[in-house]
């Protein structure tokens, strides 16, 4: 049975993410929804910046389908692919959709999504706009990601408004 996979990127205090931020509570809802249906959850953490904030890690403390992956580059796509090669219980062919959230939207989130989209052109990649932020400003980051020059057929920025599009619906994210 195909599953959605939630990927949480760089939700670390050194990137300006704090326990009481609105984005944390929005991501909390996605984590809880993923766990309610047994979906895998992947936390990508940038090396040298500490771990994912405790509020989010506490949510998945006893969840068996969670993976924490350290990366030393903005694009964590190869790290995710390596996870699929190491843990034989997970197969990339069993992924229905990848759902991405975290910081910074125009940097690590976008580069990881782009890398995954290029490596897996038949799997939809959905960036959850309400669960992303940027230290450069969310409007700027949204416009960078939605710029038509960056278009990839299997990537959608879900729930976003920008100068490049009027709106993208929720894209059928439901768990």
C-alpha distance (Angstrom), angle and dihedral (degrees) to the residues before:
residue distance angle dihedral
X1 . . .
X2 3.80 . .
X3 3.80 117.5 .
X4 3.76 137.4 -163.3
X5 3.80 114.6 -121.9
X6 3.80 122.5 -147.8
X7 3.82 115.0 -146.7
X8 3.83 117.0 -166.3
X9 3.81 112.0 -165.1
X10 3.82 128.8 -155.5
X11 3.80 98.8 -28.7
X12 3.80 88.5 164.6
X13 3.81 128.0 138.2
X14 3.80 93.2 -122.9
X15 3.82 88.4 65.6
X16 3.80 90.8 58.8
X17 3.80 95.5 -95.5
X18 3.78 113.4 137.6
X19 3.79 133.8 -175.3
X20 3.82 93.7 -107.3
X21 3.82 98.9 47.4
X22 3.80 118.2 123.7
X23 3.80 90.6 -125.9
X24 3.81 89.6 60.7
X25 3.80 92.0 57.8
X26 3.80 91.6 45.9
X27 3.80 91.1 51.7
X28 3.82 89.1 45.7
X29 3.81 88.2 63.2
X30 3.81 91.7 52.1
X31 3.81 91.6 48.0
X32 3.80 91.7 50.4
X33 3.82 90.8 47.8
X34 3.81 91.3 49.7
X35 3.79 92.0 49.4
X36 3.81 91.8 48.1
X37 3.81 90.0 64.0
X38 3.80 98.1 35.2
X39 3.80 95.6 -108.8
X40 3.80 119.8 162.6
X41 3.82 115.9 -106.2
X42 3.80 122.2 -156.4
X43 3.80 123.1 -165.9
X44 3.81 113.9 -161.4
X45 3.80 112.8 -160.2
X46 3.78 125.5 -169.9
X47 3.82 110.1 -126.3
X48 3.78 116.1 -110.7
X49 3.81 94.4 22.1
X50 3.80 100.6 89.8
X51 3.77 125.7 -110.8
X52 3.77 131.4 -55.5
X53 3.81 110.4 -70.9
X54 3.77 112.7 -80.8
X55 3.80 95.9 -120.2
X56 3.82 90.2 66.6
X57 3.79 96.7 39.2
X58 3.80 90.5 51.6
X59 3.82 88.6 58.6
X60 3.81 92.1 60.7
X61 3.80 98.4 34.9
X62 3.82 94.8 119.9
X63 3.80 98.3 24.6
X64 3.82 111.0 119.6
X65 3.82 97.2 -155.2
X66 3.79 99.2 60.3
X67 3.80 125.4 110.2
X68 3.79 129.2 -172.0
X69 3.79 113.5 -154.8
X70 3.78 125.5 -172.9
X71 3.80 118.4 -146.1
X72 3.79 133.1 -175.9
X73 3.81 97.2 -161.7
X74 3.81 135.7 57.0
X75 3.83 93.5 -112.7
X76 3.80 107.5 69.0
X77 3.80 94.8 175.0
X78 3.80 95.7 105.9
X79 3.80 89.4 49.8
X80 3.81 89.8 55.2
X81 3.80 90.9 47.0
X82 3.81 89.7 49.9
X83 3.80 88.7 54.3
X84 3.80 89.0 57.8
X85 3.81 89.7 51.2
X86 3.81 94.0 48.4
X87 3.81 101.0 42.7
X88 3.78 103.4 55.4
X89 3.83 90.6 -170.4
X90 3.81 87.0 73.8
X91 3.78 121.3 63.5
X92 3.77 123.9 -173.1
X93 3.81 87.9 -138.2
X94 3.83 87.9 64.6
X95 3.81 93.5 60.4
X96 3.79 114.6 105.6
X97 3.81 96.1 -179.2
X98 3.79 138.8 -13.1
X99 3.81 114.5 -134.2
X100 3.82 115.9 -160.7
X101 3.79 132.4 -162.0
X102 3.79 139.1 156.2
X103 3.79 139.1 70.8
X104 2.98 144.9 -7.8
X105 3.81 98.8 21.6
X106 3.81 97.4 -166.7
X107 3.80 94.6 41.4
X108 3.81 124.6 31.7
X109 3.80 96.2 8.3
X110 3.80 93.9 48.9
X111 3.80 95.4 41.9
X112 3.80 92.0 49.4
X113 3.81 92.0 48.0
X114 3.81 91.8 47.0
X115 3.81 91.3 49.2
X116 3.81 92.1 48.8
X117 3.81 91.8 46.3
X118 3.80 92.0 51.9
X119 3.83 92.5 46.7
X120 3.83 93.1 45.4
X121 3.82 108.5 30.2
X122 3.81 94.2 168.9
X123 3.82 96.0 54.1
X124 3.83 117.7 83.2
X125 3.82 114.7 -121.9
X126 3.81 114.5 -156.8
X127 3.79 122.8 -170.1
X128 3.81 108.9 -154.5
X129 3.80 100.2 -139.0
X130 3.81 95.6 -166.5
X131 3.82 88.6 55.4
X132 3.81 96.3 51.4
X133 3.76 133.0 80.4
X134 3.78 140.5 172.4
X135 3.77 136.1 -149.7
X136 3.83 85.8 -140.7
X137 3.80 92.2 59.4
X138 3.77 126.5 -81.4
X139 3.82 94.9 -112.4
X140 3.78 91.5 55.5
X141 3.81 92.0 45.8
X142 3.81 92.6 48.0
X143 3.80 92.0 51.6
X144 3.80 91.5 48.6
X145 3.81 92.1 52.5
X146 3.81 94.8 43.4
X147 3.81 95.4 46.9
X148 3.83 104.9 127.3
X149 3.81 90.1 -128.3
X150 3.80 87.7 68.9
X151 3.82 95.5 50.6
X152 3.81 117.7 141.4
X153 3.80 119.5 179.3
X154 3.80 95.9 -132.4
X155 3.83 97.2 46.1
X156 3.81 127.3 89.3
X157 3.78 130.4 176.5
X158 3.78 99.2 -144.4
X159 3.80 120.0 -145.2
X160 3.81 97.1 3.4
X161 3.76 133.0 141.0
X162 3.78 122.0 -165.2
X163 3.76 144.0 138.2
X164 3.82 88.5 -82.2
X165 3.80 98.2 57.0
X166 3.78 138.6 11.9
X167 3.78 96.5 -131.4
X168 3.76 142.1 -35.7
X169 3.79 113.8 -143.3
X170 3.75 123.0 -129.1
X171 3.79 87.9 -82.3
X172 3.78 95.0 -136.6
X173 3.80 95.4 -68.0
X174 3.80 93.9 157.9
X175 3.76 115.1 134.9
